[in-house]
Amino acid sequence: MMKINKLETFCNEFVGFVRVTADDGSVGWGQLSTYNSDITAQVFHRQVAPWALGADVLDIAALMREIPEREHKYPGSYLRRAMAGLDTALWDLRGKLEGKPVVSLLGGTPGRLRAYASSMRRDITPEDEAQRLLRLRDEFGFDAFKFRVARECGHDVDEWPGRTEAIVPAIRQALGDQVSLLVDANSGFSPQRAIEVGRLLEQHGIEHFEEPCPYWELEQTKQVADALDVAVTGGEQDCDLATWRRLIDMRAVDIVQPDILYLGGITRSMQVAEMAAKAGLPCTPHCANLSMVTLFTMHYLKALPNAGKYLEFSIEGPDYYPWQEGLFVESPYRIEDGGILISEAPGWGVEIAPEWLAKSTYQLSEVQQ
Ligand SMILES: [Mg+2]
């Protein structure tokens, strides 16, 4: 048995990477979830690493089962964000040992995925958003786009009065009838208002209505999904497998959207996709920035029998996500003809930039000799 010998983190406030080293010296790289990654790294060394050191590098499922049980007083988000760093580093290590990309380990094949251009902004006018999406269509060939309605956890108050009613027809008119359009309400609406907005979306052929109601109110989301024809989607914030089971069993959404890093890694995300597959629901994962999370999601999505139609691909640059600059020796993110390619390189097939690592905060947990 090959054992986990060393777990290192390299992080700043926004993003953190994990390096796992086995007792034969093989290494794998993964990532903690973004945002408060410095706090997540503390949780990683305190509550994840002690259970992982000395364990079998190839039995990822056992670790993902055991750690939440050992830490059962901590059922929340941070433990899962930290577990994701271990899980994704172990999948990379396994891929490198077997000389295969992670997508192949998961039962898929490398190759091309369709991507949708995902806007994160609400502080943008409908006209400016339409112009921006048109430019991206012309430059990268995107044929699917997501934009924002409502206000985050907005209690039916819009970002500014009338923005939702204005942006839906404006984007459809600018981009024409041939493209797929998706909207995200980020927990912004009551069921009544969500259903009203949903009718507007249906009139304009929008195909995906994300997180219409406060995400923790599964019954509200279900009420909206039951009332509308447009697909109601969600789940990005949910990191508890029992909540996932409930959400899927009650059909609160038509499409599930796990976030690999919020949920605790690939292993747990495969479990959610499988639950959804059994219920006949497609999986269109959430990945909202160009750290490693989009790369993980590419390998995951391409391996799913119930994969949704497209990969989320953030269109925000350095003005919005300054911290995602300079992370990799070579970026794995190149969009051509509205799609992206998963390489055949082993593991995740990416190398973290040494300059970035040199500037990060370093912490080490290792097996005591
Ligand atoms: Mg969302």
Boltz pocket constraint, residues with backbone or C-beta under 6 A from the ligand:
constraints:
  - pocket:
      binder: B
      contacts: [[A, 184], [A, 186], [A, 210], [A, 211], [A, 236], [A, 286]]
      max_distance: 6.0
